[in-house]
Structure formats: structure tokens, C-alpha cells
Amino acid sequence: MTIKKTNIPATIFIISLVFFGLSQLVINSILAPLGTRLQALNSEKNFLVEENREMEEEIAKTNSITIIKKLSDEKLAISSDNERSIVYIQDPIVIAKK
């Protein structure tokens, strides 16, 4: 009979090393697509944040009273009469009609 001596600590180390390597491969195969998806979602989020900022700026512009006045003057040819004159008549005979 031949008795073969085995080095138990070395065997346990090799088995644990192989198990660790396999577990890292499985974890990387799961996380790699998730990382790519996360990157795509971050790019989309940044695009939407910028688009939202531009829309808020446009809303602020259109809500501004000076912009509305300017647009009414230029595009719609509606102008307010800045040159108003008030005439005060102090004659009791003059009566305004309704």
C-alpha cells in the first residue's frame, strides 16, 4: 500500500482561490451590464435636466411683463397710449354722457 501525503492547508487554499475567482467572474458578469445601463441613464438624466433648465428660462421670459409688452408692441401692433391727456373742465353746464 502506498500512502500518499496530502497537504491539507494548500488544498484548502487552492479550492478557496478557485472559488473566489469563479465568484468574481459571476459578479462581474452581473454588474457590467448594470454599469452600462447606469451610465446611459445618467446621460439621459443630464440631458433632461438641461432641457428642463431651458424650459424654465423660456417660461421666465414669456412671463415677464416687459417681454409681453414688447411682443404686443412688435408682433401684434398693440401699443398702449403713453401719451394720454386729461382735460378737466370746471363748467357745471357740461355733463358727460353715459
KOLVOLUM-667438 format. One line per 10 residues: for each residue z, x, y of C-alpha. Coordinates in Angstrom, 2 decimals. Layout:
REM KOLVOLUM-667438
Z:X:Y  ...
This chain:
REM KOLVOLUM-667438
0.00:0.00:0.00  -0.93:1.14:3.36  1.28:0.09:6.19  -0.40:0.05:9.50  1.80:0.62:12.50  1.05:-1.61:15.46  2.14:-1.03:18.96  3.54:-4.44:19.93  4.02:-3.78:23.68  0.43:-2.51:24.00
-0.90:-5.54:22.12  1.03:-7.94:24.33  -0.22:-6.10:27.40  -3.87:-6.30:26.27  -3.57:-10.01:25.41  -1.94:-10.80:28.76  -4.60:-8.76:30.58  -7.42:-10.68:28.84  -5.67:-14.00:29.56  -5.25:-13.03:33.23
-8.92:-12.06:33.52  -10.10:-15.32:31.97  -7.79:-17.39:34.18  -9.13:-15.61:37.29  -12.71:-16.39:36.24  -11.86:-20.06:35.78  -10.04:-20.26:39.12  -12.92:-18.55:40.96  -15.49:-20.87:39.36  -13.47:-23.86:40.65
-12.72:-22.51:44.14  -16.15:-21.06:45.01  -17.91:-24.45:45.41  -14.90:-25.82:47.28  -15.06:-22.91:49.73  -18.75:-23.53:50.34  -18.07:-27.24:50.90  -15.21:-26.42:53.28  -17.49:-24.15:55.29  -20.14:-26.89:55.56
-17.54:-29.43:56.65  -16.16:-27.05:59.29  -19.66:-26.56:60.70  -20.19:-30.32:60.81  -16.80:-30.81:62.48  -17.62:-28.24:65.15  -20.96:-29.94:65.81  -19.30:-33.36:66.12  -16.57:-32.01:68.41  -19.22:-30.57:70.74
-21.23:-33.79:70.65  -18.06:-35.77:71.44  -17.33:-33.49:74.41  -20.85:-34.02:75.75  -20.49:-37.80:75.39  -17.15:-37.77:77.20  -18.74:-35.78:80.00  -21.61:-38.26:80.21  -19.15:-41.19:80.32  -17.21:-39.50:83.09
-20.41:-39.00:85.05  -21.56:-42.58:84.69  -18.14:-43.99:85.54  -17.88:-42.00:88.72  -18.23:-44.28:91.74  -20.22:-41.69:93.66  -22.71:-41.39:90.80  -23.06:-45.18:90.66  -23.64:-45.32:94.41  -26.20:-42.53:94.23
-28.04:-44.19:91.34  -28.07:-47.53:93.17  -29.50:-45.85:96.27  -32.15:-43.79:94.48  -33.29:-45.71:91.43  -32.64:-49.32:92.29  -33.24:-49.10:96.04  -29.95:-50.87:96.65  -28.19:-49.49:99.63  -25.08:-50.57:101.36
-25.36:-51.23:105.04  -23.29:-48.46:106.51  -24.40:-49.45:109.99  -22.59:-52.74:110.36  -21.84:-54.05:113.75  -19.20:-56.59:114.54  -19.71:-58.79:117.57  -16.68:-60.56:118.97  -17.38:-63.49:121.24  -14.49:-64.77:123.23
-16.04:-68.07:124.21  -14.30:-71.18:122.81  -17.54:-73.17:123.01  -19.24:-71.06:120.31  -18.42:-72.42:116.82  -19.63:-70.83:113.63  -21.48:-72.98:111.11  -20.38:-73.14:107.50
